[in-house]
Amino acid sequence: LDVKGYIKADLFLQGKQSYATTGQYGKMNNKGTLVLRDITAKSQFFPKPFLIKEGLFRFDRDKMFFNAFKAGYGQSDFNLNGQLQNVINYVLNDKSVLSGSFSLHSDFLNVNEFMAYNPDGVKTNNSKVNAKKTKPKEPTGVVVVPTNLNVSVVANAKKIDYDGLVLNDMSGKAMVKKGKIMLRNAGIGIIGSRMTLDGVYDDVSADKANFSLRYRAKDFDVNRAYREVKLFRDLMTSAEKAEGIIGVDYRLRGVLDQNMQPIMPSLKGDGVVTVKKVKIKGLKLFSAISKKTGSDGINDPDLSEVEINSNIKNNVITIDETLIKVALFRLKFKGQTNFSGQMNLRMRLGLPPFGLIGIPVVITGNKDNPKIKVFSKTGEEVPETEYKGTPAPATPPPSEPKPEPTATPASEKPKEKE
């Protein structure tokens, strides 16, 4: 850690190192304050320096309290209050764990600036990034999380920039433990709607990370989501021609690349998309079905109150059997599509008045050039793409971590960190 700036100290430290390492905090006499101003701190964990504009540290035995702490990092700003525990042991023993809890407020966070590049792609026990190596012209890398922290943060941020996607009014609780970031019941304003997130982030190297996420949004503009959210465009290719309101409740896990973008074949998930009220105009799929079956009522359909269940694996989205009412028709369909837009869907077009008489339809090809077979049940298999790397583990919903022990008994040897 390289630190420059102004520090005013009124600090008294008294005790033995063994008092900290064995948990005999009652024998320690550490107290006082540190006043910081215009501090620039460079760390191996982050590619940019932190600027501590002003802050007050208060010490009491093994604890360090943060009061009115104002800091910046690149374009981001922070206001921090809270405490850290096991500080002395952490400083004296690099195998110890630093525990703490904070409240954090920010007017603006630029997540992209926290990405670190490591040419070797190796995550060590303390997540060090070799800064002496030659960096590329455009530094890339995932966000690296130190493995020797056990910290919870109640955070709120007015605005967040994540790879060009603007998020507003974020609030929730984050936990950092054993090199992972866990979100619980976090709320984010996105594309004019409110989304709730639970998830886990775990960097496995400086250029790859696993994630597990559950996201829920009740009402949002489907066309705006298609235009502004890349992952939504990849998962919902047909939304390009849709206008209206939908909801989503989906679980998704996978692997992020060095640009913090999902590697599509690594994605696995399942959930439901609820169509509240959507108008689809000019989608070649429905136009082709309408022309082939002579049913003009399904050319530009209005959809409402439809639940579409699906799952994702090996670059393929499998859609469960779904019933849709379009004008006087009853459409029942199921099948598969992949992220390249190739389709293998089976549909039954129920004719008026009650859909008792149905026309079997098979849809293959892609969304731009659909192939329609009437009175057929023979489709074409959608190509799968299996992820060759290590898949992201199935992670249970995050829960409150138990506090890490702040000291190791003298009779035991320190354990290696995970």
Buried (B, 14 or more C-beta within 10 A) or exposed (E): EEBEEEEEEEBEEEBEEEBBBBBBBEEBEBBEBBEBEEBEBBBBBBBBBBBBBBBBBBBEBBBBBBEEBBBBBBEBBBBBBBBBBBBBBBEEBEBBBBBBBBBBBBEEBBBBBBBBBBBEEBBBBBBBBEEEEEBEEEEBBBBBBBBBBBBBBBBBBBBBBBEEBEBBBBBBBBBBBBBBBBBBEBEBBBBEBBBBBBBBBBBBBBBBBBBBBBBBBBEBBBBBBBEBBEBBBBBBBBBBBBBBBBBBBBBBBBBBBBEBEBBBBBBBBBBEBBBBBBBBEEBBBBBBBBEBBEBEEBBBBEBEEBEBBBBBBBBBBBBBEBEBBBEBBBBBBBBBBBBBBBBBBBBBBBBEEEBEEBBEBBBBBBBEEBBBBEEEEEBBEBEEBEBEEEBBEEBEEBEEBEEBEBBBEEEEEEEEBE
